Amino acid sequence: MLWPRLQSGPSSPGRSDTPVASAQDHEAGHFAHCSGRARRTCIVDGDTFWYKGKKIRIADINTPETSEPDCAAEAQLGARATARMTELLNEGPFSLEPWTDGRDADRYGRKLRVVTRGGQSLGEVLVAEGLAERWVGYRRNWC
């Protein structure tokens, strides 16, 4: 299920308003798509990235798979979600907040974090734009 898109104006169709950084946002980096084995600060897909050598799973959302999609539509939407999260992370300072269920990491060892800017979830930006769904404890089908 895709969430409805929010329109933010004629100059950015399909884009929701991007949260503005606040004094609490102290993390920043230059993110590009991950390649090779050495991963320090890069994007894996729309809900997973490496930051300062740690693999982070954005805990409040689920995005379509890009490495093993179930259909062409999932692959295409996954690529768009990855590109958008790359833009959001590169737009400026952000914070990494602990996940609400108290777990520090998932079963794959990825750190579970909510990425915020100005107290607003960057994952929710993807949800609003139809590129992600809120995490409900399991993956849904994107096909």
C-alpha angles and dihedrals in degrees: 000000000000121000119233118268122243118222115222100182143303094287093060112031113191093013125116122212112284114233116249120235120252134195090271092064108094104154123091140152145152108264127198131161112291117252133169126010100289105084120174108142115001144112122260096179140319095299104027131063142153118241123181090342096309123112111231127197111201096233103199098057145044121211130190117278119258102180098051108009119179094223143004092262091057091049092051095046090045091055090051092049091049092050092048094049088049089054092047095050091047094049093081148287120353139173131234109220125192117256115259096238091066097243114134096197140013127238090276093055095252114145110247110226140155110225112219138177118193088354093302124115116247086204089062088057088061091046091052090050094051094248098110143020128226112265110256099172099277142047119264125210115267095191 
